[in-house]
Amino acid sequence: MIRALRRRALGLVAAAAVTAGLAIALPSSHAAAAAPCASAWASSAVYTNGMSASYGGHNWQAKWWTQGETPGTTGQWGVWSDQGVCGGGGQDPDPDPDPSGFVVSEAQFNQMFPNRNPFYTYNGLVAALSAYPGFAKTGDDTVKRREAAAFLANVSHETGGLVHIVEQNTANYPHYCDASQPYGCPAGQAAYYGRGPIQLSWNFNYKAAGDALGINLLANPYLVEQDPAVAMKTALWYWNTQNGPGTMTAHAAMVNGSGFGETIRSINGSLECNGGNPAQVQSRISKYQSFTQLLGVTPGNNLSC
């Protein structure tokens, strides 16, 4: 009897509150639907004040700059503010944030190349990483991020922001066949023009890259402009194995502390370094500084050549 009277009394209070225009919390079955989940949190991404991410079925908002701090610690000193349960209409709130293990997230890649040609995809880049497992995975976290930034900065410079797939000066095309090579130019004299993120050119480079990658690029150089993963693999081949005009590979320069300037020397040092073209060198440096900032690391020393 006491319980019945208490339930009746609570009902009268609720009714009175409704009459007075006050809000009464309804059972959860009648509550508003959960907010859509924001983009899933990624450990490699940089978040600044006000940016949101989803994790563990909740939306979270960053209170200041953060990277690699898992959402969940709240309170005065926690960087993340819990925005409540999320679900529906958004991404999986708690996926594996970096399934490839690459230090650049897809969101960061898209920020780096906002006007890129659709041919150049993040998935193509990630698929190419298996060809050179030491790339951006050697040294501490700072070294890994610097190498990724250095590679992508040079790639950006070479292709106008991952816009160009092939060399724009078609007059050069017939000149890239060194017929003195014993294997010649089986795809045709004008088939070995610059393609891909580091503009692979000349029949002997297509032969060397193809042999290293297990792809017959000498017979079919067009694969570099047709397959995004193959295109990225050729760029990584040069980065990891070729000194070019320099004294070391670009990969070695970034992991042994020689600095970004040595990557420029290895890629185009004969034309740009030692005062050859300071504007082009500065263009590469500026892009590298922008990318390292996005990845949350300092650019290091020895930026120029």
C-alpha positions as CSV (number, residue, x, y, z in Angstrom):
1,M,0.0,0.0,0.0
2,I,2.9,2.4,0.8
3,R,4.5,1.6,-2.5
4,A,1.3,2.2,-4.4
5,L,0.8,5.6,-2.7
6,R,4.4,6.5,-3.5
7,R,4.0,5.7,-7.2
8,R,0.8,7.7,-7.3
9,A,2.5,10.6,-5.6
10,L,5.4,10.5,-8.1
11,G,2.9,10.5,-10.9
12,L,1.2,13.7,-9.5
13,V,4.6,15.4,-9.2
14,A,5.4,14.6,-12.9
15,A,2.0,15.8,-14.0
16,A,2.4,19.0,-12.0
17,A,5.8,19.6,-13.6
18,V,4.4,19.1,-17.1
19,T,1.7,21.6,-16.3
20,A,4.4,24.1,-15.1
21,G,6.3,23.6,-18.4
22,L,9.3,21.8,-16.7
23,A,11.2,19.0,-18.6
24,I,11.0,15.6,-17.1
25,A,13.5,12.9,-18.1
26,L,11.7,10.1,-19.9
27,P,12.7,6.5,-19.8
28,S,15.6,5.6,-22.0
29,S,13.3,3.9,-24.5
30,H,11.9,7.3,-25.3
31,A,15.2,9.2,-25.3
32,A,16.5,10.9,-28.4
33,A,18.7,8.8,-30.7
34,A,22.4,8.9,-30.1
35,A,24.4,11.4,-32.1
36,P,26.2,10.1,-35.2
37,C,29.8,9.1,-34.6
38,A,32.5,11.4,-35.7
39,S,35.4,10.1,-37.7
40,A,37.2,7.3,-35.8
41,W,40.1,8.3,-33.6
42,A,43.5,7.5,-35.1
43,S,46.7,7.3,-33.0
44,S,48.8,9.0,-35.8
45,A,46.4,11.9,-36.3
46,V,46.9,15.3,-34.8
47,Y,43.9,16.9,-33.1
48,T,43.7,20.5,-32.0
49,N,41.2,22.4,-29.8
50,G,37.6,21.7,-30.8
51,M,38.3,18.7,-33.1
52,S,36.2,15.6,-32.6
53,A,36.8,11.9,-32.9
54,S,34.9,8.8,-32.0
55,Y,36.2,6.0,-29.8
56,G,34.7,3.2,-27.7
57,G,31.1,4.1,-28.8
58,H,31.5,7.8,-27.7
59,N,32.2,11.0,-29.4
60,W,35.2,13.0,-27.9
61,Q,36.3,16.6,-28.3
62,A,40.0,17.7,-28.0
63,K,40.6,20.5,-25.5
64,W,44.1,21.2,-26.9
65,W,46.8,19.8,-29.2
66,T,47.1,16.1,-28.9
67,Q,48.5,13.1,-30.8
68,G,48.5,9.5,-29.7
69,E,46.5,10.1,-26.5
70,T,43.7,7.6,-26.4
71,P,40.3,9.1,-25.7
72,G,39.0,8.1,-22.3
73,T,40.8,10.2,-19.7
74,T,38.5,13.0,-18.8
75,G,38.5,15.6,-16.0
76,Q,40.6,18.7,-15.5
77,W,43.8,17.3,-16.9
78,G,42.4,15.0,-19.6
79,V,42.8,16.3,-23.1
80,W,39.5,14.7,-24.3
81,S,36.1,15.8,-23.3
82,D,33.4,13.1,-23.5
83,Q,30.6,14.2,-25.7
84,G,28.4,11.2,-25.0
85,V,27.3,8.0,-26.7
86,C,27.3,7.9,-30.4
87,G,26.0,5.6,-33.0
88,G,24.3,5.4,-36.4
89,G,25.3,7.3,-39.4
90,G,29.0,7.5,-38.5
91,Q,32.0,5.3,-38.7
92,D,32.8,2.3,-36.6
93,P,33.5,4.0,-33.3
94,D,36.4,1.8,-32.3
95,P,38.2,0.2,-35.3
96,D,41.8,-0.6,-35.5
97,P,43.0,3.0,-36.1
98,D,46.1,2.2,-38.1
99,P,45.6,-1.2,-39.8
100,S,48.6,-0.6,-42.1
101,G,50.9,0.6,-39.4
102,F,51.8,3.6,-41.5
103,V,52.5,6.8,-39.7
104,V,50.3,8.9,-42.0
105,S,46.6,8.4,-41.7
106,E,44.2,8.6,-44.6
107,A,42.8,11.9,-43.3
108,Q,46.3,13.4,-43.1
109,F,47.1,12.1,-46.6
110,N,44.0,13.9,-47.9
111,Q,45.0,17.1,-46.1
112,M,48.4,16.9,-47.7
113,F,47.0,16.5,-51.2
114,P,43.6,18.2,-51.3
115,N,43.7,18.6,-55.1
116,R,45.3,15.3,-56.0
117,N,44.4,13.3,-59.1
118,P,42.0,10.5,-58.1
119,F,44.5,8.1,-59.5
120,Y,46.7,8.6,-56.5
121,T,45.0,6.9,-53.7
122,Y,45.9,6.3,-50.0
123,N,45.1,2.6,-50.5
124,G,47.6,2.5,-53.4
125,L,50.3,4.0,-51.2
126,V,49.6,1.6,-48.3
127,A,49.6,-1.3,-50.7
128,A,53.0,-0.3,-52.0
129,L,54.6,-0.2,-48.5
130,S,55.1,-4.0,-48.5
131,A,57.7,-3.6,-51.2
132,Y,60.0,-1.7,-48.8
133,P,59.1,-2.6,-45.2
134,G,61.9,-0.4,-43.7
135,F,60.4,2.7,-45.2
136,A,58.9,5.0,-42.4
137,K,59.3,2.1,-40.0
138,T,63.0,2.5,-39.1
139,G,64.1,4.4,-36.0
140,D,61.9,6.1,-33.4
141,D,58.5,7.6,-34.0
142,T,60.0,11.0,-34.9
143,V,62.3,9.5,-37.5
144,K,59.5,7.5,-39.0
145,R,57.3,10.6,-39.3
146,R,60.1,12.7,-40.7
147,E,60.8,10.1,-43.4
148,A,57.2,9.8,-44.4
149,A,56.9,13.6,-44.6
150,A,60.2,13.9,-46.6
151,F,59.1,11.3,-49.1
152,L,55.6,12.9,-49.6
153,A,57.1,16.4,-49.8
154,N,59.4,15.4,-52.6
155,V,56.6,13.5,-54.3
156,S,54.3,16.5,-54.0
157,H,57.0,18.7,-55.6
158,E,57.6,16.3,-58.4
159,T,53.9,16.0,-59.3
160,G,52.4,19.4,-58.5
161,G,50.6,17.9,-55.4
162,L,50.0,14.5,-56.8
163,V,48.2,16.0,-59.8
164,H,50.4,14.9,-62.7
165,I,50.6,11.2,-63.5
166,V,52.9,11.5,-66.5
167,E,55.5,14.0,-67.6
168,Q,53.9,17.0,-69.2
169,N,56.6,17.8,-71.8
170,T,55.8,15.3,-74.5
171,A,58.7,16.5,-76.6
172,N,61.0,14.6,-74.2
173,Y,59.3,11.2,-74.7
174,P,61.5,9.8,-77.6
175,H,64.7,10.8,-75.8
176,Y,64.3,8.4,-72.9
177,C,65.3,5.3,-74.9
178,D,68.9,4.3,-74.5
179,A,69.2,1.9,-77.4
180,S,72.7,0.9,-76.5
181,Q,71.3,-1.2,-73.7
182,P,71.3,-4.9,-74.6
183,Y,67.6,-5.2,-73.9
184,G,66.7,-2.1,-75.9
185,C,63.3,-0.5,-75.8
186,P,60.8,-3.3,-76.4
187,A,57.8,-1.1,-75.6
188,G,58.8,1.5,-78.2
189,Q,61.3,4.3,-78.3
190,A,58.8,6.9,-76.9
191,A,57.4,4.6,-74.2
192,Y,59.7,5.4,-71.3
193,Y,58.7,8.9,-70.4
194,G,58.3,10.1,-66.8
195,R,55.5,8.5,-64.8
196,G,54.4,8.2,-61.2
197,P,55.2,10.1,-58.0
198,I,58.9,10.5,-58.7
199,Q,58.5,10.5,-62.5
200,L,60.3,7.3,-63.4
201,S,61.9,7.7,-66.8
202,W,64.4,6.0,-69.2
203,N,64.3,2.4,-70.2
204,F,67.2,1.4,-67.9
205,N,65.3,2.7,-64.9
206,Y,62.1,0.9,-65.9
207,K,64.2,-2.2,-66.2
208,A,65.9,-1.8,-62.8
209,A,62.8,-0.9,-61.0
210,G,60.8,-3.7,-62.6
211,D,63.5,-6.3,-61.7
212,A,63.6,-5.1,-58.1
213,L,59.8,-5.2,-57.8
214,G,59.2,-8.4,-59.7
215,I,57.2,-6.5,-62.4
216,N,58.1,-6.5,-66.1
217,L,58.1,-2.7,-66.5
218,L,60.5,-2.8,-69.4
219,A,57.9,-4.6,-71.5
220,N,54.9,-2.7,-70.0
221,P,55.9,0.7,-68.6
222,Y,52.3,1.8,-68.9
223,L,51.5,0.0,-65.7
224,V,53.1,2.9,-63.8
225,E,50.3,5.2,-65.0
226,Q,47.6,2.5,-64.7
227,D,48.0,0.9,-61.3
228,P,48.2,3.2,-58.3
229,A,50.2,0.7,-56.2
230,V,52.7,0.1,-58.9
231,A,53.2,3.8,-59.3
232,M,53.9,4.2,-55.6
233,K,56.2,1.2,-55.6
234,T,58.4,2.8,-58.3
235,A,58.7,5.9,-56.2
236,L,59.6,3.9,-53.1
237,W,62.1,1.9,-55.2
238,Y,64.0,5.1,-56.1
239,W,63.7,6.4,-52.5
240,N,65.0,3.3,-50.9
241,T,67.6,2.0,-53.4
242,Q,69.0,4.8,-55.6
243,N,71.6,7.5,-54.7
244,G,70.9,9.5,-57.9
245,P,73.3,12.5,-57.9
246,G,73.8,12.2,-54.2
247,T,76.0,10.0,-52.0
248,M,73.3,8.0,-50.2
249,T,69.7,7.0,-50.7
250,A,66.9,9.3,-49.5
251,H,65.9,6.6,-47.1
252,A,69.4,6.5,-45.6
253,A,69.5,10.3,-45.4
254,M,66.4,10.3,-43.2
255,V,67.2,7.4,-40.9
256,N,70.9,8.3,-40.3
257,G,70.3,11.9,-39.5
258,S,71.8,13.5,-42.6
259,G,68.6,15.5,-43.1
260,F,66.0,16.4,-45.7
261,G,68.5,18.3,-47.8
262,E,70.3,15.1,-48.7
263,T,67.0,13.7,-50.1
264,I,66.8,16.6,-52.5
265,R,70.4,15.9,-53.5
266,S,69.6,12.3,-54.2
267,I,66.5,13.1,-56.3
268,N,67.5,16.2,-58.3
269,G,70.7,17.5,-56.8
270,S,72.6,18.0,-60.0
271,L,70.1,20.6,-61.1
272,E,68.9,22.1,-57.8
273,C,71.7,21.8,-55.2
274,N,74.7,24.0,-54.6
275,G,72.9,27.1,-55.8
276,G,71.6,25.5,-59.0
277,N,67.9,26.3,-58.4
278,P,67.3,27.7,-54.9
279,A,63.6,28.4,-55.6
280,Q,63.0,24.7,-56.3
281,V,64.9,23.7,-53.2
282,Q,62.9,26.1,-51.1
283,S,59.7,24.7,-52.6
284,R,60.6,21.2,-51.4
285,I,61.7,22.5,-48.0
286,S,58.5,24.4,-47.4
287,K,56.3,21.4,-48.3
288,Y,58.4,19.2,-45.9
289,Q,58.0,21.7,-43.1
290,S,54.2,21.8,-43.7
291,F,54.0,18.0,-43.7
292,T,56.1,17.5,-40.5
293,Q,53.9,20.1,-38.7
294,L,50.8,18.1,-39.8
295,L,52.4,14.9,-38.5
296,G,53.3,16.6,-35.2
297,V,57.1,16.5,-35.4
298,T,59.9,19.0,-35.9
299,P,61.6,19.0,-39.3
300,G,65.1,18.4,-37.9
301,N,68.4,20.0,-39.2
302,N,70.1,20.2,-42.6
303,L,67.1,21.0,-44.6
304,S,68.8,22.4,-47.6
305,C,71.4,21.2,-50.1
